[in-house]
Amino acid sequence: MKVWIAILTVLLSVGVTVSGEVEGAHPVKQQQMTEPLERKVILQRVYVDGEMSEEIYLEKILAMEDFWANYQDWQLIDQNEERIIFQRKENDISPLLKANGFFGVSGDGTLSIFNGRPQDSQIIQSFFQIDVKKLESYKQQELRKGIPILNKSRYEQMIEAYKPYSFPKIEK
């Protein structure tokens, strides 16, 4: 019985040594199969008129180099384990203004942009108070009805056109 125990002990120790040598001689390359990273990507666009739009989607990231290259024209605002926020300033007015923005005058005579015609809409943006009495009657009428914005050029022209009618700022 002692002989069998001795033989088994020798065989087990040889087996362990051989298996260790085999592993050492031919190491198995461990390939780590990693899943692509998934992150919520938020793209913020800031427009000339101050409006900001957000586009949110889930992106699978296979290679970080490719991911960052896709957003090289964007500014990184924030990132964590769940989301990455990028921002870009657009040299244009917002889609909201193009679709439904109207210049008009609020009740106190402030040149404003309305979401729709001034009579029944909310103010999106206000600029400066103007002396409506100094305006020609057709300009007063246009502002009461609302002047569609349509594009950036029109937006800038309207602000410049009504600046001469603004009240001087009162220094405090």
Backbone hydrogen bonds, N-H to C=O, Kabsch-Sander energy under -0.5 kcal/mol:
donor,donor_aa,acceptor,acceptor_aa,energy
5,I,1,M,-2.0
6,A,2,K,-2.1
7,I,3,V,-2.6
8,L,4,W,-2.7
9,T,5,I,-2.3
10,V,6,A,-2.3
11,L,7,I,-2.7
12,L,8,L,-2.7
13,S,9,T,-2.3
14,V,10,V,-2.4
15,G,11,L,-2.7
16,V,12,L,-2.3
17,T,13,S,-2.1
18,V,14,V,-3.1
19,S,15,G,-2.5
20,G,16,V,-2.1
21,E,17,T,-2.3
22,V,18,V,-2.9
23,E,19,S,-2.2
24,G,20,G,-2.2
25,A,21,E,-2.8
26,H,22,V,-2.3
29,K,27,P,-0.6
30,Q,28,V,-0.5
31,Q,29,K,-0.7
32,Q,30,Q,-0.6
33,M,31,Q,-0.8
34,T,32,Q,-0.9
37,L,61,I,-1.8
39,R,37,L,-0.5
39,R,59,E,-2.3
40,K,82,E,-2.6
41,V,39,R,-0.5
41,V,57,Y,-3.3
42,I,84,I,-2.8
43,L,41,V,-0.5
43,L,55,E,-2.9
44,Q,42,I,-0.6
44,Q,86,F,-2.7
45,R,53,S,-2.6
46,V,44,Q,-0.5
46,V,88,R,-2.5
47,Y,45,R,-0.5
47,Y,51,E,-2.9
48,V,92,D,-2.5
50,G,47,Y,-2.2
53,S,45,R,-2.3
55,E,43,L,-2.2
57,Y,41,V,-2.0
59,E,39,R,-2.9
59,E,57,Y,-0.5
61,I,37,L,-3.7
61,I,59,E,-0.6
62,L,60,K,-0.7
67,F,63,A,-2.2
68,W,64,M,-2.8
69,A,65,E,-1.9
70,N,66,D,-1.9
71,Y,67,F,-0.7
71,Y,68,W,-0.7
72,Q,69,A,-1.3
74,W,71,Y,-1.7
75,Q,87,Q,-3.0
76,L,74,W,-0.5
77,I,85,I,-3.1
78,D,85,I,-1.3
80,N,83,R,-2.5
84,I,40,K,-2.6
85,I,78,D,-3.5
86,F,42,I,-3.0
86,F,84,I,-0.5
87,Q,75,Q,-2.4
88,R,44,Q,-2.2
90,E,46,V,-3.2
90,E,88,R,-0.5
92,D,90,E,-1.3
98,K,94,S,-2.0
99,A,95,P,-2.2
100,N,96,L,-2.9
101,G,97,L,-2.1
102,F,114,F,-2.0
103,F,147,I,-3.0
104,G,112,S,-2.5
105,V,143,L,-0.7
106,S,110,T,-2.4
109,G,106,S,-2.2
111,L,128,F,-3.0
112,S,104,G,-3.0
113,I,125,Q,-3.3
114,F,102,F,-3.2
115,N,122,Q,-2.5
116,G,100,N,-2.0
116,G,114,F,-1.5
120,D,117,R,-1.0
121,S,118,P,-0.8
124,I,113,I,-3.5
125,Q,113,I,-1.4
127,F,111,L,-2.8
130,I,109,G,-3.2
131,D,165,Y,-3.1
132,V,130,I,-1.3
134,K,131,D,-1.7
135,L,132,V,-1.3
139,K,136,E,-0.6
140,Q,136,E,-2.1
141,Q,137,S,-2.4
142,E,138,Y,-2.3
143,L,139,K,-2.3
144,R,140,Q,-2.0
145,K,141,Q,-2.3
146,G,142,E,-3.0
147,I,103,F,-2.3
149,I,101,G,-2.1
150,L,97,L,-0.7
151,N,149,I,-2.2
155,Y,151,N,-2.0
156,E,152,K,-2.6
157,Q,153,S,-2.5
158,M,154,R,-2.4
159,I,155,Y,-1.7
160,E,156,E,-2.2
161,A,157,Q,-2.6
162,Y,158,M,-1.6
163,K,159,I,-0.9
165,Y,162,Y,-1.0
166,S,163,K,-2.1
167,F,129,Q,-2.2
171,E,169,K,-0.6
